[in-house]
Amino acid sequence: MKREEVSRLLDRSRKFRDASDFHFSRGDYDLVVFNIEQSLTAFLKG
C-alpha cells in the first residue's frame, strides 16, 4: 500500500472519530457507533 493511501485512510479515520464526538455531544448514539466503526475500519486498513 502506498504511503499516500495510508495517509488518506488515517485522515479519514480521524474525521470519522471527530464526527462521533460531535454526535455524542448531541446524544445521537446510533451515529456515534456508526462513526466509531467506520473510524476503526479505516484505521485498521491504514
Phi, psi and omega in degrees: 000137182285153180301322180296321180293319178298315179299319179296317179294319179292324176295317178298321178300315179297322180294319177295321178296317177298320178297323179294324176299317179299311182293326177298318181295337179266354180083015179271074190292331177295323178286331175299311182297317179300312183292325176295318178299314180295320179298314180294322178298313179296319180297314182291328176290328181283000000 
